[in-house]
Amino acid sequence: MATFQVAAPEKIDFCKPETWTKSIQRFDRFRSASGLEERAGATQVNSLIYTMGPEADDIFASFDLSEENKKKYATVKEQFDKMHRSIHLVNIERSLRRNVIFKRAKFNKRKQDDDEGVESFVTSLYTITEHCEYNDLRQEMIRDRIVVGIKDSNLSLKMQLDPQLIQHAPDVVQTWIFGLKIGRNVGDLNSTSVQRRLATNVCRTL
């Protein structure tokens, strides 16, 4: 009867915890094909740690396992499973944080385009901040972005010098939305006269 040698699987990369599931599945196939799963638990554990590389020795030593459980392949594998899931979740969280930074950078650079109406500009600020995690500061951040991002520099200055604008931050953006309805009635949301009317509306409501 012909026999064949089963090569050990590739080393598991600790820097890529997202590949752990496939790597351990491949090792389990190796256990089955090579007959390793029929050998003593300690031998299976040692084979796994050897395949994982020298980093695995220190990690294995950090597990809070009894001497008996250290010889149980399923128990040791479960500990490594938990560790890799934890690392993977941390990496995902870091990725999400980087995404928040990207969204905030996009928001902080947003200005009203030359051919863009006020309504479109304000709506875009709401859309971008949905994923910026500003929480309770969201309205204030949108207010500030409107002040520095609108095309009319005179209107921007007027709003900057209005102390009530700072004191009533939560209501400011809603006032702008209300003012946009006036803009529709006069027909041109991009005109300076409409934008000045919006500013007057803001001041009256504060």
Short mmCIF file of the C-alpha atoms (twelve columns), coordinates in Angstrom:
data_MODEL
# 
_entry.id   MODEL 
# 
loop_
_atom_site.group_PDB 
_atom_site.id 
_atom_site.type_symbol 
_atom_site.label_atom_id 
_atom_site.label_alt_id 
_atom_site.label_comp_id 
_atom_site.label_asym_id 
_atom_site.label_seq_id 
_atom_site.Cartn_x 
_atom_site.Cartn_y 
_atom_site.Cartn_z 
_atom_site.pdbx_PDB_model_num 
ATOM 1   C CA . MET A 1   0.000   0.000  0.000  1 
ATOM 2   C CA . ALA A 2   1.419   3.366  -1.031 1 
ATOM 3   C CA . THR A 3   2.041   5.997  1.592  1 
ATOM 4   C CA . PHE A 4   2.628   9.699  1.219  1 
ATOM 5   C CA . GLN A 5   4.112   12.486 3.283  1 
ATOM 6   C CA . VAL A 6   1.890   15.389 4.304  1 
ATOM 7   C CA . ALA A 7   3.720   18.699 4.420  1 
ATOM 8   C CA . ALA A 8   3.064   20.903 7.423  1 
ATOM 9   C CA . PRO A 9   0.970   24.013 6.708  1 
ATOM 10  C CA . GLU A 10  2.561   27.434 6.356  1 
ATOM 11  C CA . LYS A 11  3.435   29.475 9.422  1 
ATOM 12  C CA . ILE A 12  0.514   31.442 10.834 1 
ATOM 13  C CA . ASP A 13  1.059   35.192 10.597 1 
ATOM 14  C CA . PHE A 14  0.255   36.900 13.903 1 
ATOM 15  C CA . CYS A 15  0.248   40.267 12.128 1 
ATOM 16  C CA . LYS A 16  -2.799  39.167 10.131 1 
ATOM 17  C CA . PRO A 17  -5.385  37.904 12.639 1 
ATOM 18  C CA . GLU A 18  -8.048  38.040 9.928  1 
ATOM 19  C CA . THR A 19  -6.379  34.997 8.313  1 
ATOM 20  C CA . TRP A 20  -6.521  32.917 11.498 1 
ATOM 21  C CA . THR A 21  -9.746  31.068 10.630 1 
ATOM 22  C CA . LYS A 22  -8.404  29.767 7.323  1 
ATOM 23  C CA . SER A 23  -5.007  28.982 8.830  1 
ATOM 24  C CA . ILE A 24  -6.385  26.909 11.703 1 
ATOM 25  C CA . GLN A 25  -8.744  25.095 9.327  1 
ATOM 26  C CA . ARG A 26  -5.753  24.180 7.202  1 
ATOM 27  C CA . PHE A 27  -3.880  22.961 10.281 1 
ATOM 28  C CA . ASP A 28  -6.867  20.801 11.277 1 
ATOM 29  C CA . ARG A 29  -6.842  19.258 7.809  1 
ATOM 30  C CA . PHE A 30  -3.153  18.573 8.306  1 
ATOM 31  C CA . ARG A 31  -3.941  16.906 11.662 1 
ATOM 32  C CA . SER A 32  -6.425  14.625 9.957  1 
ATOM 33  C CA . ALA A 33  -4.395  13.816 6.831  1 
ATOM 34  C CA . SER A 34  -1.165  13.180 8.724  1 
ATOM 35  C CA . GLY A 35  -2.742  11.156 11.517 1 
ATOM 36  C CA . LEU A 36  -1.661  13.738 14.101 1 
ATOM 37  C CA . GLU A 37  -5.167  13.892 15.574 1 
ATOM 38  C CA . GLU A 38  -4.778  10.288 16.758 1 
ATOM 39  C CA . ARG A 39  -1.664  11.061 18.772 1 
ATOM 40  C CA . ALA A 40  -1.420  12.393 22.326 1 
ATOM 41  C CA . GLY A 41  -2.962  15.806 23.043 1 
ATOM 42  C CA . ALA A 42  0.379   17.264 24.148 1 
ATOM 43  C CA . THR A 43  1.920   16.276 20.803 1 
ATOM 44  C CA . GLN A 44  -0.913  17.984 18.926 1 
ATOM 45  C CA . VAL A 45  -0.530  21.147 21.016 1 
ATOM 46  C CA . ASN A 46  3.232   21.224 20.489 1 
ATOM 47  C CA . SER A 47  2.772   20.721 16.749 1 
ATOM 48  C CA . LEU A 48  0.338   23.634 16.593 1 
ATOM 49  C CA . ILE A 49  2.617   25.971 18.549 1 
ATOM 50  C CA . TYR A 50  5.631   24.933 16.478 1 
ATOM 51  C CA . THR A 51  3.718   25.661 13.272 1 
ATOM 52  C CA . MET A 52  2.672   29.073 14.610 1 
ATOM 53  C CA . GLY A 53  6.257   30.160 15.188 1 
ATOM 54  C CA . PRO A 54  8.307   31.354 18.191 1 
ATOM 55  C CA . GLU A 55  5.810   34.110 19.073 1 
ATOM 56  C CA . ALA A 56  3.291   31.420 19.977 1 
ATOM 57  C CA . ASP A 57  5.443   30.137 22.854 1 
ATOM 58  C CA . ASP A 58  5.135   33.389 24.801 1 
ATOM 59  C CA . ILE A 59  1.434   33.681 24.062 1 
ATOM 60  C CA . PHE A 60  0.809   30.080 25.092 1 
ATOM 61  C CA . ALA A 61  2.644   30.702 28.361 1 
ATOM 62  C CA . SER A 62  0.337   33.650 29.078 1 
ATOM 63  C CA . PHE A 63  -2.815  31.525 28.942 1 
ATOM 64  C CA . ASP A 64  -4.311  30.781 32.351 1 
ATOM 65  C CA . LEU A 65  -4.519  27.022 31.871 1 
ATOM 66  C CA . SER A 66  -3.932  24.124 34.199 1 
ATOM 67  C CA . GLU A 67  -1.189  21.643 33.355 1 
ATOM 68  C CA . GLU A 68  -3.865  19.203 32.275 1 
ATOM 69  C CA . ASN A 69  -5.603  21.684 29.961 1 
ATOM 70  C CA . LYS A 70  -2.290  22.675 28.403 1 
ATOM 71  C CA . LYS A 71  -2.218  19.173 26.930 1 
ATOM 72  C CA . LYS A 72  -5.723  19.384 25.429 1 
ATOM 73  C CA . TYR A 73  -5.645  20.475 21.807 1 
ATOM 74  C CA . ALA A 74  -9.262  21.705 21.713 1 
ATOM 75  C CA . THR A 75  -8.764  23.839 24.831 1 
ATOM 76  C CA . VAL A 76  -5.530  25.414 23.601 1 
ATOM 77  C CA . LYS A 77  -7.028  26.032 20.163 1 
ATOM 78  C CA . GLU A 78  -9.993  27.790 21.791 1 
ATOM 79  C CA . GLN A 79  -7.628  30.137 23.650 1 
ATOM 80  C CA . PHE A 80  -5.859  31.070 20.428 1 
ATOM 81  C CA . ASP A 81  -9.274  31.535 18.788 1 
ATOM 82  C CA . LYS A 82  -10.273 34.061 21.456 1 
ATOM 83  C CA . MET A 83  -6.967  35.895 21.174 1 
ATOM 84  C CA . HIS A 84  -7.181  36.266 17.393 1 
ATOM 85  C CA . ARG A 85  -10.825 37.388 17.535 1 
ATOM 86  C CA . SER A 86  -9.860  40.021 20.092 1 
ATOM 87  C CA . ILE A 87  -6.975  41.309 17.959 1 
ATOM 88  C CA . HIS A 88  -9.198  41.333 14.874 1 
ATOM 89  C CA . LEU A 89  -11.844 43.418 16.662 1 
ATOM 90  C CA . VAL A 90  -9.184  45.890 17.799 1 
ATOM 91  C CA . ASN A 91  -7.963  46.215 14.210 1 
ATOM 92  C CA . ILE A 92  -11.509 46.819 12.993 1 
ATOM 93  C CA . GLU A 93  -11.999 49.498 15.638 1 
ATOM 94  C CA . ARG A 94  -8.778  51.196 14.583 1 
ATOM 95  C CA . SER A 95  -9.899  51.084 10.969 1 
ATOM 96  C CA . LEU A 96  -13.205 52.700 11.896 1 
ATOM 97  C CA . ARG A 97  -11.374 55.408 13.797 1 
ATOM 98  C CA . ARG A 98  -9.257  56.130 10.743 1 
ATOM 99  C CA . ASN A 99  -12.473 56.364 8.746  1 
ATOM 100 C CA . VAL A 100 -13.842 58.910 11.244 1 
ATOM 101 C CA . ILE A 101 -10.698 60.995 10.810 1 
ATOM 102 C CA . PHE A 102 -11.184 60.869 7.029  1 
ATOM 103 C CA . LYS A 103 -14.819 61.946 7.340  1 
ATOM 104 C CA . ARG A 104 -13.944 64.787 9.704  1 
ATOM 105 C CA . ALA A 105 -11.198 65.992 7.397  1 
ATOM 106 C CA . LYS A 106 -13.670 66.007 4.515  1 
ATOM 107 C CA . PHE A 107 -16.158 67.959 6.634  1 
ATOM 108 C CA . ASN A 108 -13.594 70.503 7.820  1 
ATOM 109 C CA . LYS A 109 -12.532 71.229 4.232  1 
ATOM 110 C CA . ARG A 110 -16.091 71.597 2.936  1 
ATOM 111 C CA . LYS A 111 -16.976 74.970 1.438  1 
ATOM 112 C CA . GLN A 112 -19.867 76.164 -0.678 1 
ATOM 113 C CA . ASP A 113 -18.972 75.728 -4.346 1 
ATOM 114 C CA . ASP A 114 -19.347 78.610 -6.784 1 
ATOM 115 C CA . ASP A 115 -22.313 77.018 -8.535 1 
ATOM 116 C CA . GLU A 116 -23.832 75.428 -5.412 1 
ATOM 117 C CA . GLY A 117 -27.014 76.540 -3.709 1 
ATOM 118 C CA . VAL A 118 -27.217 77.130 0.034  1 
ATOM 119 C CA . GLU A 119 -29.652 74.258 0.510  1 
ATOM 120 C CA . SER A 120 -27.304 71.800 -1.178 1 
ATOM 121 C CA . PHE A 121 -24.375 73.046 0.898  1 
ATOM 122 C CA . VAL A 122 -26.216 72.710 4.227  1 
ATOM 123 C CA . THR A 123 -27.617 69.297 3.279  1 
ATOM 124 C CA . SER A 124 -24.138 68.026 2.429  1 
ATOM 125 C CA . LEU A 125 -22.884 69.094 5.864  1 
ATOM 126 C CA . TYR A 126 -25.609 67.041 7.520  1 
ATOM 127 C CA . THR A 127 -24.767 64.061 5.326  1 
ATOM 128 C CA . ILE A 128 -21.022 64.161 6.002  1 
ATOM 129 C CA . THR A 129 -21.431 64.532 9.779  1 
ATOM 130 C CA . GLU A 130 -23.580 61.404 10.022 1 
ATOM 131 C CA . HIS A 131 -20.362 59.397 10.420 1 
ATOM 132 C CA . CYS A 132 -18.133 61.965 12.147 1 
ATOM 133 C CA . GLU A 133 -19.191 60.967 15.691 1 
ATOM 134 C CA . TYR A 134 -19.535 64.560 16.830 1 
ATOM 135 C CA . ASN A 135 -22.538 63.515 18.941 1 
ATOM 136 C CA . ASP A 136 -23.815 66.492 20.995 1 
ATOM 137 C CA . LEU A 137 -21.439 68.840 19.173 1 
ATOM 138 C CA . ARG A 138 -22.855 68.038 15.741 1 
ATOM 139 C CA . GLN A 139 -25.131 71.097 15.491 1 
ATOM 140 C CA . GLU A 140 -22.352 73.430 16.604 1 
ATOM 141 C CA . MET A 141 -19.901 71.918 14.138 1 
ATOM 142 C CA . ILE A 142 -22.386 72.347 11.293 1 
ATOM 143 C CA . ARG A 143 -23.080 75.913 12.396 1 
ATOM 144 C CA . ASP A 144 -19.359 76.746 12.371 1 
ATOM 145 C CA . ARG A 145 -18.891 75.120 8.978  1 
ATOM 146 C CA . ILE A 146 -21.739 77.191 7.556  1 
ATOM 147 C CA . VAL A 147 -20.185 80.373 8.930  1 
ATOM 148 C CA . VAL A 148 -16.736 79.734 7.439  1 
ATOM 149 C CA . GLY A 149 -17.891 77.869 4.337  1 
ATOM 150 C CA . ILE A 150 -20.463 80.174 2.761  1 
ATOM 151 C CA . LYS A 151 -19.405 82.203 -0.278 1 
ATOM 152 C CA . ASP A 152 -20.660 85.562 0.987  1 
ATOM 153 C CA . SER A 153 -17.749 86.884 3.088  1 
ATOM 154 C CA . ASN A 154 -19.818 89.802 4.424  1 
ATOM 155 C CA . LEU A 155 -22.526 87.463 5.631  1 
ATOM 156 C CA . SER A 156 -19.902 85.205 7.189  1 
ATOM 157 C CA . LEU A 157 -18.398 88.139 9.082  1 
ATOM 158 C CA . LYS A 158 -21.818 89.296 10.278 1 
ATOM 159 C CA . MET A 159 -22.547 85.867 11.715 1 
ATOM 160 C CA . GLN A 160 -19.112 85.666 13.356 1 
ATOM 161 C CA . LEU A 161 -19.699 88.968 15.161 1 
ATOM 162 C CA . ASP A 162 -23.150 88.037 16.429 1 
ATOM 163 C CA . PRO A 163 -22.802 86.854 20.078 1 
ATOM 164 C CA . GLN A 164 -26.292 85.325 20.020 1 
ATOM 165 C CA . LEU A 165 -25.188 82.957 17.295 1 
ATOM 166 C CA . ILE A 166 -22.844 81.265 19.770 1 
ATOM 167 C CA . GLN A 167 -25.361 81.201 22.619 1 
ATOM 168 C CA . HIS A 168 -28.094 79.541 20.586 1 
ATOM 169 C CA . ALA A 169 -26.058 76.981 18.660 1 
ATOM 170 C CA . PRO A 170 -28.634 74.124 18.708 1 
ATOM 171 C CA . ASP A 171 -31.225 76.266 16.873 1 
ATOM 172 C CA . VAL A 172 -29.028 77.852 14.257 1 
ATOM 173 C CA . VAL A 173 -29.044 75.162 11.577 1 
ATOM 174 C CA . GLN A 174 -32.806 74.678 11.804 1 
ATOM 175 C CA . THR A 175 -33.200 78.423 11.322 1 
ATOM 176 C CA . TRP A 176 -31.111 78.183 8.155  1 
ATOM 177 C CA . ILE A 177 -33.362 75.428 6.828  1 
ATOM 178 C CA . PHE A 178 -36.391 77.634 7.533  1 
ATOM 179 C CA . GLY A 179 -34.688 80.509 5.764  1 
ATOM 180 C CA . LEU A 180 -34.133 78.385 2.686  1 
ATOM 181 C CA . LYS A 181 -37.894 78.270 2.156  1 
ATOM 182 C CA . ILE A 182 -37.808 82.041 1.757  1 
ATOM 183 C CA . GLY A 183 -35.063 81.595 -0.813 1 
ATOM 184 C CA . ARG A 184 -37.263 79.322 -2.889 1 
ATOM 185 C CA . ASN A 185 -39.961 82.003 -2.990 1 
ATOM 186 C CA . VAL A 186 -37.586 84.601 -4.437 1 
ATOM 187 C CA . GLY A 187 -36.218 82.088 -6.892 1 
ATOM 188 C CA . ASP A 188 -32.423 82.263 -6.582 1 
ATOM 189 C CA . LEU A 189 -30.831 80.380 -3.682 1 
ATOM 190 C CA . ASN A 190 -27.377 81.483 -4.810 1 
ATOM 191 C CA . SER A 191 -28.038 85.220 -4.781 1 
ATOM 192 C CA . THR A 192 -26.442 87.514 -2.222 1 
ATOM 193 C CA . SER A 193 -29.825 89.034 -1.343 1 
ATOM 194 C CA . VAL A 194 -31.250 85.637 -0.445 1 
ATOM 195 C CA . GLN A 195 -28.249 84.734 1.686  1 
ATOM 196 C CA . ARG A 196 -28.511 88.052 3.526  1 
ATOM 197 C CA . ARG A 197 -32.170 87.339 4.144  1 
ATOM 198 C CA . LEU A 198 -31.158 84.002 5.649  1 
ATOM 199 C CA . ALA A 199 -28.774 85.766 8.005  1 
ATOM 200 C CA . THR A 200 -31.501 88.206 9.047  1 
ATOM 201 C CA . ASN A 201 -33.784 85.258 9.727  1 
ATOM 202 C CA . VAL A 202 -31.130 83.682 11.936 1 
ATOM 203 C CA . CYS A 203 -30.721 86.854 13.980 1 
ATOM 204 C CA . ARG A 204 -34.457 87.340 14.417 1 
ATOM 205 C CA . THR A 205 -35.045 83.867 15.751 1 
ATOM 206 C CA . LEU A 206 -32.130 83.900 18.211 1 
# 
